[in-house]
């Protein structure tokens, strides 16, 4: 049935694992202005505030209560068992796809568990919270690491590879994303242009639903396993 699949996940796939989304009533952006915590200007203006924002998200993982849910596990099964090509692109900076067993995850907005040297752009696994003690080993004097995260106004990671996969895909599935941030929100247009089938899975109806041929309304942990089973059984999705 399908040969080349592109999957885009957003904060909604991690919601059932206990991680806040961005735009829910109790979401991350309700407690902070995007401009203050997710832009280079905000980091320049008040690095301690931004470090506190990302350290609070890092600390959620310290008690190991945040685990992959059935949606993450189903996508890992798809990447293992599908006999065609799957590109798993996530807007999320958590590592729940990797914890679920997905081996090749394209973090287009970066990764929470990595810091980046502001001089060399080299990335480092975070062993301490962001701050004076998290410094690079590639410079003298050592430089304080910034979050390895794509902020608003910065260019997402690996865009050429994503555009190429979208141009060739025959199925595009967006899971748990509000479709409000570009360029990710425009991927469905590229998939439609490529003649792919397009499916969105979301607990709510969202404004970009009309751009998708199919929409499954429900929790990712319930819908994604069903869709993965259909794909592996060589059935069309969305019907
Ligand atoms: C760029 C990392 C240039 C940080 C993030 C005007 C028009 C168009 C574009 C722009 C514009 N002005 C500025 C722009 C560009 C800007 C942008 O799009 N702004 C928006 C606000 C208009 N974009 C950028 O700046 C990007 N860079 O454009 O560079 C360029 C581009 C290409 C090539 C050359 C140059 C960079 C954007 C990256 C910003 N960084 N994250 C961090 O994580 O701290 S964005 C952040 O929000 C996330 O990463 C994610 O990408 C984004 C959207 O969030 P979602 O994942 O969708 O989460 P949200 O809470 O919104 O929604 C959750 C959904 O899940 C909901 O729909 C909910 O119903 C659903 N859900 C909840 N629970 C469940 C569920 N679904 C299923 N099951 C459940 N259980």
Boltz pocket constraint, residues with backbone or C-beta under 6 A from the ligand:
constraints:
  - pocket:
      binder: B
      contacts: [[A, 9], [A, 10], [A, 11], [A, 12], [A, 13], [A, 15], [A, 16], [A, 21], [A, 22], [A, 23], [A, 24], [A, 27], [A, 37], [A, 38], [A, 91], [A, 92], [A, 93], [A, 109], [A, 149], [A, 150], [A, 151], [A, 152], [A, 153], [A, 154], [A, 155], [A, 156], [A, 159], [A, 175], [A, 176], [A, 177], [A, 178], [A, 179], [A, 180], [A, 181], [A, 182], [A, 183], [A, 184], [A, 201], [A, 202], [A, 203], [A, 204], [A, 206], [A, 218], [A, 219], [A, 220], [A, 221]]
      max_distance: 6.0
